[in-house]
Amino acid sequence: MKSLQFSLFLVIYMTLLGVFLGEARVWMPPPPPGRNPFDMRPSPFNPSKG
């Protein structure tokens, strides 16, 4: 019974962690090389951003 609770907790924990990492990946994508890493929203109209 203890192992069942532990596995259930592990599944829930991994699911929450995966959702959190997925959300973080969606909201803060890694900056492509050559761009400003602090520029979260590169404008397509700015020629300096490529």
mmCIF entry with sequence, helices, sheets and N, C-alpha, C, O atoms, coordinates in Angstrom:
data_MODEL
# 
_entry.id   MODEL 
# 
_entity.id                         1 
_entity.type                       polymer 
_entity.pdbx_number_of_molecules   1 
# 
_entity_poly.entity_id                      1 
_entity_poly.type                           'polypeptide(L)' 
_entity_poly.nstd_linkage                   no 
_entity_poly.nstd_monomer                   no 
_entity_poly.pdbx_seq_one_letter_code       MKSLQFSLFLVIYMTLLGVFLGEARVWMPPPPPGRNPFDMRPSPFNPSKG 
_entity_poly.pdbx_seq_one_letter_code_can   MKSLQFSLFLVIYMTLLGVFLGEARVWMPPPPPGRNPFDMRPSPFNPSKG 
_entity_poly.pdbx_strand_id                 A 
# 
loop_
_entity_poly_seq.entity_id 
_entity_poly_seq.num 
_entity_poly_seq.mon_id 
_entity_poly_seq.hetero 
1 1  MET n 
1 2  LYS n 
1 3  SER n 
1 4  LEU n 
1 5  GLN n 
1 6  PHE n 
1 7  SER n 
1 8  LEU n 
1 9  PHE n 
1 10 LEU n 
1 11 VAL n 
1 12 ILE n 
1 13 TYR n 
1 14 MET n 
1 15 THR n 
1 16 LEU n 
1 17 LEU n 
1 18 GLY n 
1 19 VAL n 
1 20 PHE n 
1 21 LEU n 
1 22 GLY n 
1 23 GLU n 
1 24 ALA n 
1 25 ARG n 
1 26 VAL n 
1 27 TRP n 
1 28 MET n 
1 29 PRO n 
1 30 PRO n 
1 31 PRO n 
1 32 PRO n 
1 33 PRO n 
1 34 GLY n 
1 35 ARG n 
1 36 ASN n 
1 37 PRO n 
1 38 PHE n 
1 39 ASP n 
1 40 MET n 
1 41 ARG n 
1 42 PRO n 
1 43 SER n 
1 44 PRO n 
1 45 PHE n 
1 46 ASN n 
1 47 PRO n 
1 48 SER n 
1 49 LYS n 
1 50 GLY n 
# 
_struct_asym.id          A 
_struct_asym.entity_id   1 
# 
loop_
_struct_conf.conf_type_id 
_struct_conf.id 
_struct_conf.pdbx_PDB_helix_id 
_struct_conf.beg_label_comp_id 
_struct_conf.beg_label_asym_id 
_struct_conf.beg_label_seq_id 
_struct_conf.pdbx_beg_PDB_ins_code 
_struct_conf.end_label_comp_id 
_struct_conf.end_label_asym_id 
_struct_conf.end_label_seq_id 
_struct_conf.pdbx_end_PDB_ins_code 
_struct_conf.beg_auth_comp_id 
_struct_conf.beg_auth_asym_id 
_struct_conf.beg_auth_seq_id 
_struct_conf.end_auth_comp_id 
_struct_conf.end_auth_asym_id 
_struct_conf.end_auth_seq_id 
_struct_conf.pdbx_PDB_helix_class 
_struct_conf.details 
_struct_conf.pdbx_PDB_helix_length 
HELX_P HELX_P1 AA1 LYS A 2  ? TRP A 27 ? LYS A 2  TRP A 27 1 ? 26 
HELX_P HELX_P2 AA2 PRO A 47 ? LYS A 49 ? PRO A 47 LYS A 49 5 ? 3  
# 
_struct_conf_type.id          HELX_P 
_struct_conf_type.criteria    ? 
_struct_conf_type.reference   ? 
# 
loop_
_atom_site.group_PDB 
_atom_site.id 
_atom_site.type_symbol 
_atom_site.label_atom_id 
_atom_site.label_alt_id 
_atom_site.label_comp_id 
_atom_site.label_asym_id 
_atom_site.label_entity_id 
_atom_site.label_seq_id 
_atom_site.pdbx_PDB_ins_code 
_atom_site.Cartn_x 
_atom_site.Cartn_y 
_atom_site.Cartn_z 
_atom_site.occupancy 
_atom_site.B_iso_or_equiv 
_atom_site.pdbx_formal_charge 
_atom_site.auth_seq_id 
_atom_site.auth_comp_id 
_atom_site.auth_asym_id 
_atom_site.auth_atom_id 
_atom_site.pdbx_PDB_model_num 
ATOM 1   N N  . MET A 1 1  ? 0.835  -1.199 0.000   1.00 0.00 ? 1  MET A N  1 
ATOM 2   C CA . MET A 1 1  ? 0.000  0.000  0.000   1.00 0.00 ? 1  MET A CA 1 
ATOM 3   C C  . MET A 1 1  ? 0.875  1.255  0.000   1.00 0.00 ? 1  MET A C  1 
ATOM 4   O O  . MET A 1 1  ? 0.543  2.264  -0.622  1.00 0.00 ? 1  MET A O  1 
ATOM 5   N N  . LYS A 1 2  ? 1.985  1.167  0.704   1.00 0.00 ? 2  LYS A N  1 
ATOM 6   C CA . LYS A 1 2  ? 2.879  2.318  0.766   1.00 0.00 ? 2  LYS A CA 1 
ATOM 7   C C  . LYS A 1 2  ? 3.489  2.594  -0.612  1.00 0.00 ? 2  LYS A C  1 
ATOM 8   O O  . LYS A 1 2  ? 3.598  3.747  -1.029  1.00 0.00 ? 2  LYS A O  1 
ATOM 9   N N  . SER A 1 3  ? 3.878  1.544  -1.301  1.00 0.00 ? 3  SER A N  1 
ATOM 10  C CA . SER A 1 3  ? 4.488  1.734  -2.623  1.00 0.00 ? 3  SER A CA 1 
ATOM 11  C C  . SER A 1 3  ? 3.468  2.301  -3.609  1.00 0.00 ? 3  SER A C  1 
ATOM 12  O O  . SER A 1 3  ? 3.826  3.070  -4.501  1.00 0.00 ? 3  SER A O  1 
ATOM 13  N N  . LEU A 1 4  ? 2.203  1.926  -3.451  1.00 0.00 ? 4  LEU A N  1 
ATOM 14  C CA . LEU A 1 4  ? 1.164  2.446  -4.332  1.00 0.00 ? 4  LEU A CA 1 
ATOM 15  C C  . LEU A 1 4  ? 1.010  3.953  -4.129  1.00 0.00 ? 4  LEU A C  1 
ATOM 16  O O  . LEU A 1 4  ? 0.911  4.708  -5.096  1.00 0.00 ? 4  LEU A O  1 
ATOM 17  N N  . GLN A 1 5  ? 0.990  4.379  -2.879  1.00 0.00 ? 5  GLN A N  1 
ATOM 18  C CA . GLN A 1 5  ? 0.891  5.806  -2.598  1.00 0.00 ? 5  GLN A CA 1 
ATOM 19  C C  . GLN A 1 5  ? 2.113  6.547  -3.125  1.00 0.00 ? 5  GLN A C  1 
ATOM 20  O O  . GLN A 1 5  ? 1.998  7.649  -3.662  1.00 0.00 ? 5  GLN A O  1 
ATOM 21  N N  . PHE A 1 6  ? 3.279  5.935  -2.969  1.00 0.00 ? 6  PHE A N  1 
ATOM 22  C CA . PHE A 1 6  ? 4.504  6.579  -3.425  1.00 0.00 ? 6  PHE A CA 1 
ATOM 23  C C  . PHE A 1 6  ? 4.515  6.720  -4.943  1.00 0.00 ? 6  PHE A C  1 
ATOM 24  O O  . PHE A 1 6  ? 4.887  7.764  -5.478  1.00 0.00 ? 6  PHE A O  1 
ATOM 25  N N  . SER A 1 7  ? 4.104  5.660  -5.629  1.00 0.00 ? 7  SER A N  1 
ATOM 26  C CA . SER A 1 7  ? 4.089  5.719  -7.095  1.00 0.00 ? 7  SER A CA 1 
ATOM 27  C C  . SER A 1 7  ? 3.061  6.746  -7.574  1.00 0.00 ? 7  SER A C  1 
ATOM 28  O O  . SER A 1 7  ? 3.296  7.459  -8.550  1.00 0.00 ? 7  SER A O  1 
ATOM 29  N N  . LEU A 1 8  ? 1.925  6.816  -6.884  1.00 0.00 ? 8  LEU A N  1 
ATOM 30  C CA . LEU A 1 8  ? 0.901  7.793  -7.252  1.00 0.00 ? 8  LEU A CA 1 
ATOM 31  C C  . LEU A 1 8  ? 1.432  9.212  -7.061  1.00 0.00 ? 8  LEU A C  1 
ATOM 32  O O  . LEU A 1 8  ? 1.237  10.082 -7.910  1.00 0.00 ? 8  LEU A O  1 
ATOM 33  N N  . PHE A 1 9  ? 2.105  9.429  -5.935  1.00 0.00 ? 9  PHE A N  1 
ATOM 34  C CA . PHE A 1 9  ? 2.700  10.735 -5.672  1.00 0.00 ? 9  PHE A CA 1 
ATOM 35  C C  . PHE A 1 9  ? 3.750  11.072 -6.721  1.00 0.00 ? 9  PHE A C  1 
ATOM 36  O O  . PHE A 1 9  ? 3.851  12.211 -7.176  1.00 0.00 ? 9  PHE A O  1 
ATOM 37  N N  . LEU A 1 10 ? 4.533  10.059 -7.100  1.00 0.00 ? 10 LEU A N  1 
ATOM 38  C CA . LEU A 1 10 ? 5.580  10.274 -8.098  1.00 0.00 ? 10 LEU A CA 1 
ATOM 39  C C  . LEU A 1 10 ? 4.962  10.654 -9.444  1.00 0.00 ? 10 LEU A C  1 
ATOM 40  O O  . LEU A 1 10 ? 5.452  11.554 -10.126 1.00 0.00 ? 10 LEU A O  1 
ATOM 41  N N  . VAL A 1 11 ? 3.889  9.968  -9.819  1.00 0.00 ? 11 VAL A N  1 
ATOM 42  C CA . VAL A 1 11 ? 3.225  10.261 -11.093 1.00 0.00 ? 11 VAL A CA 1 
ATOM 43  C C  . VAL A 1 11 ? 2.668  11.685 -11.087 1.00 0.00 ? 11 VAL A C  1 
ATOM 44  O O  . VAL A 1 11 ? 2.830  12.426 -12.056 1.00 0.00 ? 11 VAL A O  1 
ATOM 45  N N  . ILE A 1 12 ? 2.012  12.059 -9.992  1.00 0.00 ? 12 ILE A N  1 
ATOM 46  C CA . ILE A 1 12 ? 1.442  13.410 -9.896  1.00 0.00 ? 12 ILE A CA 1 
ATOM 47  C C  . ILE A 1 12 ? 2.546  14.457 -9.919  1.00 0.00 ? 12 ILE A C  1 
ATOM 48  O O  . ILE A 1 12 ? 2.425  15.493 -10.573 1.00 0.00 ? 12 ILE A O  1 
ATOM 49  N N  . TYR A 1 13 ? 3.631  14.168 -9.192  1.00 0.00 ? 13 TYR A N  1 
ATOM 50  C CA . TYR A 1 13 ? 4.738  15.115 -9.129  1.00 0.00 ? 13 TYR A CA 1 
ATOM 51  C C  . TYR A 1 13 ? 5.378  15.300 -10.499 1.00 0.00 ? 13 TYR A C  1 
ATOM 52  O O  . TYR A 1 13 ? 5.662  16.425 -10.911 1.00 0.00 ? 13 TYR A O  1 
ATOM 53  N N  . MET A 1 14 ? 5.604  14.195 -11.204 1.00 0.00 ? 14 MET A N  1 
ATOM 54  C CA . MET A 1 14 ? 6.222  14.279 -12.526 1.00 0.00 ? 14 MET A CA 1 
ATOM 55  C C  . MET A 1 14 ? 5.289  14.982 -13.510 1.00 0.00 ? 14 MET A C  1 
ATOM 56  O O  . MET A 1 14 ? 5.745  15.726 -14.378 1.00 0.00 ? 14 MET A O  1 
ATOM 57  N N  . THR A 1 15 ? 3.988  14.747 -13.374 1.00 0.00 ? 15 THR A N  1 
ATOM 58  C CA . THR A 1 15 ? 3.029  15.413 -14.258 1.00 0.00 ? 15 THR A CA 1 
ATOM 59  C C  . THR A 1 15 ? 3.037  16.922 -14.029 1.00 0.00 ? 15 THR A C  1 
ATOM 60  O O  . THR A 1 15 ? 3.067  17.705 -14.978 1.00 0.00 ? 15 THR A O  1 
ATOM 61  N N  . LEU A 1 16 ? 3.009  17.318 -12.753 1.00 0.00 ? 16 LEU A N  1 
ATOM 62  C CA . LEU A 1 16 ? 3.042  18.749 -12.446 1.00 0.00 ? 16 LEU A CA 1 
ATOM 63  C C  . LEU A 1 16 ? 4.351  19.368 -12.912 1.00 0.00 ? 16 LEU A C  1 
ATOM 64  O O  . LEU A 1 16 ? 4.368  20.481 -13.437 1.00 0.00 ? 16 LEU A O  1 
ATOM 65  N N  . LEU A 1 17 ? 5.445  18.644 -12.719 1.00 0.00 ? 17 LEU A N  1 
ATOM 66  C CA . LEU A 1 17 ? 6.744  19.160 -13.143 1.00 0.00 ? 17 LEU A CA 1 
ATOM 67  C C  . LEU A 1 17 ? 6.785  19.298 -14.665 1.00 0.00 ? 17 LEU A C  1 
ATOM 68  O O  . LEU A 1 17 ? 7.298  20.289 -15.185 1.00 0.00 ? 17 LEU A O  1 
ATOM 69  N N  . GLY A 1 18 ? 6.254  18.318 -15.372 1.00 0.00 ? 18 GLY A N  1 
ATOM 70  C CA . GLY A 1 18 ? 6.222  18.369 -16.832 1.00 0.00 ? 18 GLY A CA 1 
ATOM 71  C C  . GLY A 1 18 ? 5.360  19.516 -17.333 1.00 0.00 ? 18 GLY A C  1 
ATOM 72  O O  . GLY A 1 18 ? 5.720  20.202 -18.290 1.00 0.00 ? 18 GLY A O  1 
ATOM 73  N N  . VAL A 1 19 ? 4.222  19.720 -16.682 1.00 0.00 ? 19 VAL A N  1 
ATOM 74  C CA . VAL A 1 19 ? 3.341  20.825 -17.073 1.00 0.00 ? 19 VAL A CA 1 
ATOM 75  C C  . VAL A 1 19 ? 4.033  22.155 -16.816 1.00 0.00 ? 19 VAL A C  1 
ATOM 76  O O  . VAL A 1 19 ? 3.971  23.071 -17.636 1.00 0.00 ? 19 VAL A O  1 
ATOM 77  N N  . PHE A 1 20 ? 4.697  22.249 -15.658 1.00 0.00 ? 20 PHE A N  1 
ATOM 78  C CA . PHE A 1 20 ? 5.387  23.498 -15.322 1.00 0.00 ? 20 PHE A CA 1 
ATOM 79  C C  . PHE A 1 20 ? 6.517  23.775 -16.306 1.00 0.00 ? 20 PHE A C  1 
ATOM 80  O O  . PHE A 1 20 ? 6.678  24.903 -16.770 1.00 0.00 ? 20 PHE A O  1 
ATOM 81  N N  . LEU A 1 21 ? 7.301  22.742 -16.624 1.00 0.00 ? 21 LEU A N  1 
ATOM 82  C CA . LEU A 1 21 ? 8.405  22.926 -17.570 1.00 0.00 ? 21 LEU A CA 1 
ATOM 83  C C  . LEU A 1 21 ? 7.865  23.238 -18.959 1.00 0.00 ? 21 LEU A C  1 
ATOM 84  O O  . LEU A 1 21 ? 8.444  24.047 -19.683 1.00 0.00 ? 21 LEU A O  1 
ATOM 85  N N  . GLY A 1 22 ? 6.761  22.601 -19.333 1.00 0.00 ? 22 GLY A N  1 
ATOM 86  C CA . GLY A 1 22 ? 6.159  22.874 -20.634 1.00 0.00 ? 22 GLY A CA 1 
ATOM 87  C C  . GLY A 1 22 ? 5.670  24.309 -20.715 1.00 0.00 ? 22 GLY A C  1 
ATOM 88  O O  . GLY A 1 22 ? 5.874  24.982 -21.726 1.00 0.00 ? 22 GLY A O  1 
ATOM 89  N N  . GLU A 1 23 ? 5.021  24.784 -19.648 1.00 0.00 ? 23 GLU A N  1 
ATOM 90  C CA . GLU A 1 23 ? 4.558  26.167 -19.623 1.00 0.00 ? 23 GLU A CA 1 
ATOM 91  C C  . GLU A 1 23 ? 5.730  27.132 -19.680 1.00 0.00 ? 23 GLU A C  1 
ATOM 92  O O  . GLU A 1 23 ? 5.687  28.134 -20.394 1.00 0.00 ? 23 GLU A O  1 
ATOM 93  N N  . ALA A 1 24 ? 6.777  26.825 -18.922 1.00 0.00 ? 24 ALA A N  1 
ATOM 94  C CA . ALA A 1 24 ? 7.952  27.696 -18.922 1.00 0.00 ? 24 ALA A CA 1 
ATOM 95  C C  . ALA A 1 24 ? 8.586  27.718 -20.307 1.00 0.00 ? 24 ALA A C  1 
ATOM 96  O O  . ALA A 1 24 ? 9.074  28.755 -20.758 1.00 0.00 ? 24 ALA A O  1 
ATOM 97  N N  . ARG A 1 25 ? 8.577  26.564 -20.983 1.00 0.00 ? 25 ARG A N  1 
ATOM 98  C CA . ARG A 1 25 ? 9.169  26.501 -22.309 1.00 0.00 ? 25 ARG A CA 1 
ATOM 99  C C  . ARG A 1 25 ? 8.318  27.290 -23.304 1.00 0.00 ? 25 ARG A C  1 
ATOM 100 O O  . ARG A 1 25 ? 8.844  27.885 -24.244 1.00 0.00 ? 25 ARG A O  1 
ATOM 101 N N  . VAL A 1 26 ? 7.002  27.291 -23.090 1.00 0.00 ? 26 VAL A N  1 
ATOM 102 C CA . VAL A 1 26 ? 6.117  28.028 -23.996 1.00 0.00 ? 26 VAL A CA 1 
ATOM 103 C C  . VAL A 1 26 ? 6.254  29.533 -23.771 1.00 0.00 ? 26 VAL A C  1 
ATOM 104 O O  . VAL A 1 26 ? 6.306  30.311 -24.724 1.00 0.00 ? 26 VAL A O  1 
ATOM 105 N N  . TRP A 1 27 ? 6.312  29.938 -22.486 1.00 0.00 ? 27 TRP A N  1 
ATOM 106 C CA . TRP A 1 27 ? 6.329  31.369 -22.188 1.00 0.00 ? 27 TRP A CA 1 
ATOM 107 C C  . TRP A 1 27 ? 7.706  31.984 -22.352 1.00 0.00 ? 27 TRP A C  1 
ATOM 108 O O  . TRP A 1 27 ? 7.820  33.152 -22.722 1.00 0.00 ? 27 TRP A O  1 
ATOM 109 N N  . MET A 1 28 ? 8.761  31.209 -22.082 1.00 0.00 ? 28 MET A N  1 
ATOM 110 C CA . MET A 1 28 ? 10.115 31.740 -22.210 1.00 0.00 ? 28 MET A CA 1 
ATOM 111 C C  . MET A 1 28 ? 10.952 30.830 -23.097 1.00 0.00 ? 28 MET A C  1 
ATOM 112 O O  . MET A 1 28 ? 11.746 30.040 -22.586 1.00 0.00 ? 28 MET A O  1 
ATOM 113 N N  . PRO A 1 29 ? 10.792 30.921 -24.414 1.00 0.00 ? 29 PRO A N  1 
ATOM 114 C CA . PRO A 1 29 ? 11.582 30.077 -25.309 1.00 0.00 ? 29 PRO A CA 1 
ATOM 115 C C  . PRO A 1 29 ? 13.043 30.488 -25.279 1.00 0.00 ? 29 PRO A C  1 
ATOM 116 O O  . PRO A 1 29 ? 13.347 31.658 -25.050 1.00 0.00 ? 29 PRO A O  1 
ATOM 117 N N  . PRO A 1 30 ? 13.953 29.551 -25.506 1.00 0.00 ? 30 PRO A N  1 
ATOM 118 C CA . PRO A 1 30 ? 15.367 29.905 -25.543 1.00 0.00 ? 30 PRO A CA 1 
ATOM 119 C C  . PRO A 1 30 ? 15.652 30.825 -26.721 1.00 0.00 ? 30 PRO A C  1 
ATOM 120 O O  . PRO A 1 30 ? 15.175 30.565 -27.825 1.00 0.00 ? 30 PRO A O  1 
ATOM 121 N N  . PRO A 1 31 ? 16.415 31.888 -26.517 1.00 0.00 ? 31 PRO A N  1 
ATOM 122 C CA . PRO A 1 31 ? 16.673 32.837 -27.599 1.00 0.00 ? 31 PRO A CA 1 
ATOM 123 C C  . PRO A 1 31 ? 17.551 32.218 -28.671 1.00 0.00 ? 31 PRO A C  1 
ATOM 124 O O  . PRO A 1 31 ? 18.525 31.538 -28.346 1.00 0.00 ? 31 PRO A O  1 
ATOM 125 N N  . PRO A 1 32 ? 17.235 32.433 -29.935 1.00 0.00 ? 32 PRO A N  1 
ATOM 126 C CA . PRO A 1 32 ? 18.095 31.933 -31.013 1.00 0.00 ? 32 PRO A CA 1 
ATOM 127 C C  . PRO A 1 32 ? 19.435 32.649 -30.996 1.00 0.00 ? 32 PRO A C  1 
ATOM 128 O O  . PRO A 1 32 ? 19.513 33.783 -30.523 1.00 0.00 ? 32 PRO A O  1 
ATOM 129 N N  . PRO A 1 33 ? 20.480 32.027 -31.494 1.00 0.00 ? 33 PRO A N  1 
ATOM 130 C CA . PRO A 1 33 ? 21.803 32.666 -31.492 1.00 0.00 ? 33 PRO A CA 1 
ATOM 131 C C  . PRO A 1 33 ? 21.807 33.945 -32.326 1.00 0.00 ? 33 PRO A C  1 
ATOM 132 O O  . PRO A 1 33 ? 21.191 34.012 -33.390 1.00 0.00 ? 33 PRO A O  1 
ATOM 133 N N  . GLY A 1 34 ? 22.514 34.956 -31.822 1.00 0.00 ? 34 GLY A N  1 
ATOM 134 C CA . GLY A 1 34 ? 22.601 36.223 -32.532 1.00 0.00 ? 34 GLY A CA 1 
ATOM 135 C C  . GLY A 1 34 ? 21.560 37.225 -32.090 1.00 0.00 ? 34 GLY A C  1 
ATOM 136 O O  . GLY A 1 34 ? 21.555 38.363 -32.558 1.00 0.00 ? 34 GLY A O  1 
ATOM 137 N N  . ARG A 1 35 ? 20.667 36.812 -31.183 1.00 0.00 ? 35 ARG A N  1 
ATOM 138 C CA . ARG A 1 35 ? 19.630 37.726 -30.706 1.00 0.00 ? 35 ARG A CA 1 
ATOM 139 C C  . ARG A 1 35 ? 19.868 38.081 -29.248 1.00 0.00 ? 35 ARG A C  1 
ATOM 140 O O  . ARG A 1 35 ? 20.596 37.393 -28.533 1.00 0.00 ? 35 ARG A O  1 
ATOM 141 N N  . ASN A 1 36 ? 19.243 39.161 -28.827 1.00 0.00 ? 36 ASN A N  1 
ATOM 142 C CA . ASN A 1 36 ? 19.362 39.591 -27.441 1.00 0.00 ? 36 ASN A CA 1 
ATOM 143 C C  . ASN A 1 36 ? 18.574 38.631 -26.549 1.00 0.00 ? 36 ASN A C  1 
ATOM 144 O O  . ASN A 1 36 ? 17.362 38.507 -26.720 1.00 0.00 ? 36 ASN A O  1 
ATOM 145 N N  . PRO A 1 37 ? 19.221 37.951 -25.606 1.00 0.00 ? 37 PRO A N  1 
ATOM 146 C CA . PRO A 1 37 ? 18.495 36.991 -24.755 1.00 0.00 ? 37 PRO A CA 1 
ATOM 147 C C  . PRO A 1 37 ? 17.500 37.667 -23.822 1.00 0.00 ? 37 PRO A C  1 
ATOM 148 O O  . PRO A 1 37 ? 16.602 37.006 -23.301 1.00 0.00 ? 37 PRO A O  1 
ATOM 149 N N  . PHE A 1 38 ? 17.645 38.988 -23.598 1.00 0.00 ? 38 PHE A N  1 
ATOM 150 C CA . PHE A 1 38 ? 16.722 39.697 -22.727 1.00 0.00 ? 38 PHE A CA 1 
ATOM 151 C C  . PHE A 1 38 ? 15.532 40.245 -23.494 1.00 0.00 ? 38 PHE A C  1 
ATOM 152 O O  . PHE A 1 38 ? 14.595 40.770 -22.893 1.00 0.00 ? 38 PHE A O  1 
ATOM 153 N N  . ASP A 1 39 ? 15.558 40.130 -24.819 1.00 0.00 ? 39 ASP A N  1 
ATOM 154 C CA . ASP A 1 39 ? 14.440 40.595 -25.626 1.00 0.00 ? 39 ASP A CA 1 
ATOM 155 C C  . ASP A 1 39 ? 13.436 39.453 -25.748 1.00 0.00 ? 39 ASP A C  1 
ATOM 156 O O  . ASP A 1 39 ? 13.624 38.536 -26.547 1.00 0.00 ? 39 ASP A O  1 
ATOM 157 N N  . MET A 1 40 ? 12.365 39.514 -24.948 1.00 0.00 ? 40 MET A N  1 
ATOM 158 C CA . MET A 1 40 ? 11.397 38.419 -24.937 1.00 0.00 ? 40 MET A CA 1 
ATOM 159 C C  . MET A 1 40 ? 10.549 38.401 -26.209 1.00 0.00 ? 40 MET A C  1 
ATOM 160 O O  . MET A 1 40 ? 10.151 37.338 -26.686 1.00 0.00 ? 40 MET A O  1 
ATOM 161 N N  . ARG A 1 41 ? 10.281 39.579 -26.745 1.00 0.00 ? 41 ARG A N  1 
ATOM 162 C CA . ARG A 1 41 ? 9.443  39.636 -27.955 1.00 0.00 ? 41 ARG A CA 1 
ATOM 163 C C  . ARG A 1 41 ? 10.189 40.373 -29.059 1.00 0.00 ? 41 ARG A C  1 
ATOM 164 O O  . ARG A 1 41 ? 10.022 41.583 -29.206 1.00 0.00 ? 41 ARG A O  1 
ATOM 165 N N  . PRO A 1 42 ? 11.001 39.678 -29.830 1.00 0.00 ? 42 PRO A N  1 
ATOM 166 C CA . PRO A 1 42 ? 11.704 40.346 -30.932 1.00 0.00 ? 42 PRO A CA 1 
ATOM 167 C C  . PRO A 1 42 ? 10.717 40.810 -31.997 1.00 0.00 ? 42 PRO A C  1 
ATOM 168 O O  . PRO A 1 42 ? 9.873  40.041 -32.457 1.00 0.00 ? 42 PRO A O  1 
ATOM 169 N N  . SER A 1 43 ? 10.832 42.058 -32.374 1.00 0.00 ? 43 SER A N  1 
ATOM 170 C CA . SER A 1 43 ? 9.912  42.611 -33.362 1.00 0.00 ? 43 SER A CA 1 
ATOM 171 C C  . SER A 1 43 ? 10.392 42.286 -34.773 1.00 0.00 ? 43 SER A C  1 
ATOM 172 O O  . SER A 1 43 ? 11.567 42.478 -35.084 1.00 0.00 ? 43 SER A O  1 
ATOM 173 N N  . PRO A 1 44 ? 9.499  41.796 -35.628 1.00 0.00 ? 44 PRO A N  1 
ATOM 174 C CA . PRO A 1 44 ? 9.902  41.515 -37.017 1.00 0.00 ? 44 PRO A CA 1 
ATOM 175 C C  . PRO A 1 44 ? 10.163 42.793 -37.809 1.00 0.00 ? 44 PRO A C  1 
ATOM 176 O O  . PRO A 1 44 ? 10.756 42.742 -38.887 1.00 0.00 ? 44 PRO A O  1 
ATOM 177 N N  . PHE A 1 45 ? 9.725  43.941 -37.286 1.00 0.00 ? 45 PHE A N  1 
ATOM 178 C CA . PHE A 1 45 ? 9.920  45.200 -37.999 1.00 0.00 ? 45 PHE A CA 1 
ATOM 179 C C  . PHE A 1 45 ? 11.242 45.863 -37.645 1.00 0.00 ? 45 PHE A C  1 
ATOM 180 O O  . PHE A 1 45 ? 11.617 46.867 -38.251 1.00 0.00 ? 45 PHE A O  1 
ATOM 181 N N  . ASN A 1 46 ? 11.950 45.310 -36.669 1.00 0.00 ? 46 ASN A N  1 
ATOM 182 C CA . ASN A 1 46 ? 13.228 45.890 -36.273 1.00 0.00 ? 46 ASN A CA 1 
ATOM 183 C C  . ASN A 1 46 ? 14.335 45.174 -37.038 1.00 0.00 ? 46 ASN A C  1 
ATOM 184 O O  . ASN A 1 46 ? 14.567 43.989 -36.799 1.00 0.00 ? 46 ASN A O  1 
ATOM 185 N N  . PRO A 1 47 ? 15.032 45.861 -37.958 1.00 0.00 ? 47 PRO A N  1 
ATOM 186 C CA . PRO A 1 47 ? 16.045 45.176 -38.779 1.00 0.00 ? 47 PRO A CA 1 
ATOM 187 C C  . PRO A 1 47 ? 17.239 44.693 -37.960 1.00 0.00 ? 47 PRO A C  1 
ATOM 188 O O  . PRO A 1 47 ? 17.933 43.767 -38.378 1.00 0.00 ? 47 PRO A O  1 
ATOM 189 N N  . SER A 1 48 ? 17.491 45.308 -36.792 1.00 0.00 ? 48 SER A N  1 
ATOM 190 C CA . SER A 1 48 ? 18.650 44.905 -35.996 1.00 0.00 ? 48 SER A CA 1 
ATOM 191 C C  . SER A 1 48 ? 18.425 43.545 -35.343 1.00 0.00 ? 48 SER A C  1 
ATOM 192 O O  . SER A 1 48 ? 19.376 42.881 -34.933 1.00 0.00 ? 48 SER A O  1 
ATOM 193 N N  . LYS A 1 49 ? 17.148 43.133 -35.248 1.00 0.00 ? 49 LYS A N  1 
ATOM 194 C CA . LYS A 1 49 ? 16.851 41.842 -34.650 1.00 0.00 ? 49 LYS A CA 1 
ATOM 195 C C  . LYS A 1 49 ? 16.861 40.721 -35.694 1.00 0.00 ? 49 LYS A C  1 
ATOM 196 O O  . LYS A 1 49 ? 16.664 39.554 -35.355 1.00 0.00 ? 49 LYS A O  1 
ATOM 197 N N  . GLY A 1 50 ? 17.084 41.066 -36.931 1.00 0.00 ? 50 GLY A N  1 
ATOM 198 C CA . GLY A 1 50 ? 17.124 40.052 -37.964 1.00 0.00 ? 50 GLY A CA 1 
ATOM 199 C C  . GLY A 1 50 ? 15.741 39.709 -38.445 1.00 0.00 ? 50 GLY A C  1 
ATOM 200 O O  . GLY A 1 50 ? 15.586 38.862 -39.324 1.00 0.00 ? 50 GLY A O  1 
# 
